[in-house]
Amino acid sequence: MDVSEMRIADPGGVRVANEGAILDELLQLTGAAVLELGCGRAEKTRVVAAQAATVLALEVDEIQLAKNKAIPDLPNVSFEHGGAEKIPAADASHDIVLMFKSLHHVPVALMDSAFSEISRVLKPGGAAYISEPVYAGAFNEILRLFHDERLVREAAFAAEQRAVVASRLLLQAQAFFLQPMHFDSFGQFEEQVLKVTHTDHRLSAGLFEEVRTKFERHMAPHGADFQMPIRVDLFRKPGA
């Protein structure tokens, strides 16, 4: 695919899927040396580790990293501190680099450096799988009340385009899907979204009530369900 074909969103996309299914379709994880950037609570790390030979999972949030290091049942995973702009790994040391909804968290001024680093640590012919939330949907309408990510998501997409133009990476494919999200209650939303340790969400009492009110419009007897639109960009490092 040429950079001119890259799309930041697909308004007509209707496929509902969990990201694990998309991973299986686009990548061969079995036996691979995998690097995950911004592993968060290690939910996707666990999925990847079930197939990969080794996983180096990096996180910049020290609080979450300490929790990840205490995970007892992922022997092929190394949890380490590090960001995409300065990856603690050797040149050409990984078959696959993964970023699950974390590229837009990289400081905008460092996004180009992140792509230089991704290219550096990938083996020739290696794959970079980057998924990003699309700025649309009911969940985004709640999120943007207190954490509007439009500009950083646009900056992340622009950085991807520059990486292709600079031939650091070749664009192989794009995929769009709707990821189901469920919350049993507003309390669960508060714990999992408002109280994340990687971002300091400080809401005034008035804004907190506005967020609660908008969230509870989606509540049903079984909880609140959303479908978050996601874009996946699959790249290859030139060579091999």
C-alpha positions as CSV (number, residue, x, y, z in Angstrom):
1,M,0.0,0.0,0.0
2,D,1.1,3.5,-0.7
3,V,1.0,6.3,1.9
4,S,-1.7,8.1,-0.2
5,E,-4.0,5.1,0.5
6,M,-3.7,5.3,4.2
7,R,-7.0,6.1,6.0
8,I,-7.3,7.4,9.6
9,A,-10.8,6.1,9.8
10,D,-13.4,3.9,8.1
11,P,-16.9,5.4,8.8
12,G,-18.6,2.5,7.1
13,G,-16.8,-0.2,9.0
14,V,-19.2,-2.6,10.7
15,R,-17.1,-5.6,11.6
16,V,-17.3,-6.4,15.3
17,A,-14.3,-8.3,16.6
18,N,-11.9,-8.8,19.5
19,E,-8.4,-7.7,18.8
20,G,-7.1,-11.3,19.3
21,A,-8.9,-12.3,16.2
22,I,-7.3,-9.5,14.2
23,L,-3.9,-10.5,15.5
24,D,-4.3,-14.0,14.4
25,E,-5.4,-12.9,10.9
26,L,-2.5,-10.5,10.3
27,L,0.5,-12.0,12.2
28,Q,2.3,-15.3,12.7
29,L,3.1,-15.1,16.4
30,T,4.2,-18.7,16.9
31,G,7.8,-18.9,17.8
32,A,8.4,-15.2,17.3
33,A,10.5,-12.8,19.4
34,V,8.0,-10.1,20.2
35,L,8.4,-6.6,21.6
36,E,5.3,-4.9,23.0
37,L,5.5,-1.2,23.6
38,G,3.1,0.2,26.3
39,C,1.9,-3.0,27.6
40,G,-0.4,-1.5,30.3
41,R,-2.1,-4.1,32.4
42,A,-0.6,-6.8,30.3
43,E,-4.0,-8.1,29.0
44,K,-2.8,-8.4,25.4
45,T,0.7,-9.5,26.6
46,R,-1.0,-12.6,28.0
47,V,-2.6,-13.4,24.7
48,V,0.6,-12.8,22.7
49,A,2.7,-14.9,25.2
50,A,0.5,-17.9,24.6
51,Q,2.1,-18.2,21.1
52,A,5.3,-16.2,21.0
53,A,8.7,-17.7,22.0
54,T,9.6,-14.6,23.9
55,V,8.0,-11.2,24.8
56,L,9.7,-8.1,25.9
57,A,6.9,-6.0,27.3
58,L,7.8,-2.4,28.0
59,E,5.8,0.1,30.2
60,V,6.7,3.7,31.3
61,D,4.1,3.7,34.1
62,E,6.2,2.6,37.1
63,I,3.1,1.8,39.2
64,Q,1.7,-0.6,36.6
65,L,5.2,-2.0,35.8
66,A,5.6,-3.1,39.4
67,K,2.3,-4.9,39.2
68,N,3.3,-6.6,35.9
69,K,6.6,-7.7,37.4
70,A,4.7,-9.6,40.1
71,I,2.8,-11.7,37.5
72,P,3.8,-15.3,38.3
73,D,2.6,-17.3,35.3
74,L,4.2,-15.7,32.2
75,P,7.7,-17.2,32.2
76,N,8.5,-16.2,28.6
77,V,7.7,-12.5,29.2
78,S,10.2,-9.9,30.5
79,F,8.5,-6.8,31.9
80,E,10.9,-3.8,31.7
81,H,10.7,0.0,31.9
82,G,11.0,1.8,28.6
83,G,9.3,3.9,26.0
84,A,9.0,3.7,22.3
85,E,11.3,6.6,21.7
86,K,14.2,4.8,23.4
87,I,13.9,1.1,23.3
88,P,16.2,-1.0,25.5
89,A,16.8,-3.7,22.9
90,A,19.5,-4.5,20.4
91,D,19.4,-3.8,16.7
92,A,17.5,-6.3,14.6
93,S,16.5,-8.3,17.7
94,H,12.8,-8.8,17.2
95,D,10.5,-10.4,14.7
96,I,7.4,-8.4,15.7
97,V,6.8,-5.0,17.4
98,L,3.3,-4.5,18.9
99,M,1.6,-1.3,20.0
100,F,-2.0,-1.7,21.3
101,K,-3.6,1.8,21.5
102,S,-0.4,3.3,22.8
103,L,1.2,5.2,20.0
104,H,-0.9,8.4,20.7
105,H,0.5,8.3,24.3
106,V,4.0,8.9,23.0
107,P,4.9,12.6,23.3
108,V,4.2,14.1,19.9
109,A,7.8,15.5,19.6
110,L,9.1,12.0,20.1
111,M,6.9,10.1,17.7
112,D,9.3,10.2,14.8
113,S,12.0,8.9,17.1
114,A,9.7,6.1,18.1
115,F,9.5,4.9,14.5
116,S,13.2,5.1,14.1
117,E,13.6,2.9,17.1
118,I,10.9,0.5,15.9
119,S,12.7,0.1,12.6
120,R,16.1,-0.3,14.4
121,V,15.0,-3.2,16.7
122,L,13.1,-5.1,14.0
123,K,14.8,-7.7,12.0
124,P,14.7,-7.2,8.2
125,G,11.3,-8.2,7.0
126,G,9.9,-8.0,10.6
127,A,6.4,-6.7,11.3
128,A,5.1,-3.7,13.2
129,Y,1.5,-4.0,14.3
130,I,0.0,-0.7,15.5
131,S,-3.6,-0.4,16.6
132,E,-5.1,3.0,17.5
133,P,-8.6,4.1,18.6
134,V,-10.5,6.0,16.0
135,Y,-11.9,9.3,17.1
136,A,-15.6,8.4,16.9
137,G,-18.3,6.5,18.7
138,A,-20.3,6.8,21.9
139,F,-17.5,5.8,24.2
140,N,-15.3,8.5,22.6
141,E,-18.0,11.1,23.3
142,I,-17.8,10.3,27.0
143,L,-14.0,10.2,27.0
144,R,-13.5,13.5,25.3
145,L,-15.5,15.3,28.1
146,F,-12.4,15.0,30.3
147,H,-9.6,13.7,28.0
148,D,-10.0,14.8,24.3
149,E,-7.4,12.9,22.3
150,R,-8.3,14.1,18.8
151,L,-5.0,16.1,18.3
152,V,-2.7,13.4,19.6
153,R,-4.5,10.7,17.6
154,E,-4.1,12.8,14.5
155,A,-0.4,13.3,15.3
156,A,0.1,9.6,15.7
157,F,-1.4,8.9,12.3
158,A,0.8,11.6,10.7
159,A,3.9,10.1,12.3
160,E,2.9,6.7,10.7
161,Q,2.7,8.4,7.4
162,R,6.1,10.1,7.8
163,A,7.6,6.7,8.7
164,V,6.4,5.3,5.4
165,V,7.5,8.3,3.3
166,A,10.9,8.0,4.9
167,S,11.0,4.3,4.1
168,R,11.7,3.3,7.7
169,L,8.7,1.0,7.3
170,L,6.6,-0.3,4.5
171,L,2.8,-0.3,4.9
172,Q,1.4,-3.7,4.3
173,A,-2.2,-3.5,5.3
174,Q,-4.9,-1.6,7.2
175,A,-7.8,-3.1,9.1
176,F,-10.8,-1.5,10.8
177,F,-13.0,-3.1,13.4
178,L,-15.4,-2.4,16.3
179,Q,-14.1,-3.6,19.6
180,P,-16.8,-4.6,22.2
181,M,-16.5,-2.9,25.6
182,H,-18.6,-3.7,28.6
183,F,-18.9,-2.1,32.1
184,D,-21.0,-3.6,34.8
185,S,-21.5,-0.1,36.4
186,F,-20.2,3.4,36.4
187,G,-18.0,2.4,39.3
188,Q,-16.2,-0.1,37.1
189,F,-15.7,2.7,34.4
190,E,-14.4,4.9,37.2
191,E,-11.8,2.3,38.3
192,Q,-10.7,1.3,34.8
193,V,-10.8,4.6,33.0
194,L,-10.8,7.6,35.4
195,K,-8.3,6.1,37.8
196,V,-5.7,4.8,35.5
197,T,-2.2,5.4,36.8
198,H,-0.6,6.4,33.5
199,T,-2.7,9.5,33.2
200,D,-3.8,11.9,36.0
201,H,-7.5,12.6,35.4
202,R,-8.5,15.3,37.8
203,L,-12.2,16.1,37.3
204,S,-14.1,18.9,39.0
205,A,-17.2,17.8,40.8
206,G,-19.3,19.3,38.0
207,L,-17.4,17.6,35.2
208,F,-17.5,14.3,37.1
209,E,-21.3,14.5,37.3
210,E,-21.4,15.3,33.6
211,V,-19.4,12.3,32.8
212,R,-21.5,10.1,35.1
213,T,-24.7,11.4,33.5
214,K,-23.5,10.7,30.0
215,F,-22.3,7.3,30.9
216,E,-25.4,6.2,32.6
217,R,-27.5,7.0,29.5
218,H,-26.0,3.8,28.2
219,M,-26.8,1.7,31.3
220,A,-29.1,-1.2,30.9
221,P,-30.0,-3.9,33.5
222,H,-26.9,-5.9,32.4
223,G,-24.6,-2.9,32.3
224,A,-23.3,-0.6,29.6
225,D,-22.0,-1.8,26.3
226,F,-20.0,0.2,23.7
227,Q,-18.2,-0.6,20.4
228,M,-14.9,1.3,20.1
229,P,-13.8,1.8,16.5
230,I,-10.1,0.7,16.1
231,R,-7.7,1.1,13.2
232,V,-4.8,-1.4,12.7
233,D,-1.8,-0.4,10.6
234,L,0.5,-3.3,9.7
235,F,4.0,-2.4,8.6
236,R,7.1,-4.4,7.5
237,K,10.7,-3.4,7.8
238,P,12.4,-3.4,4.4
239,G,14.7,-6.2,3.6
240,A,14.8,-10.0,3.8
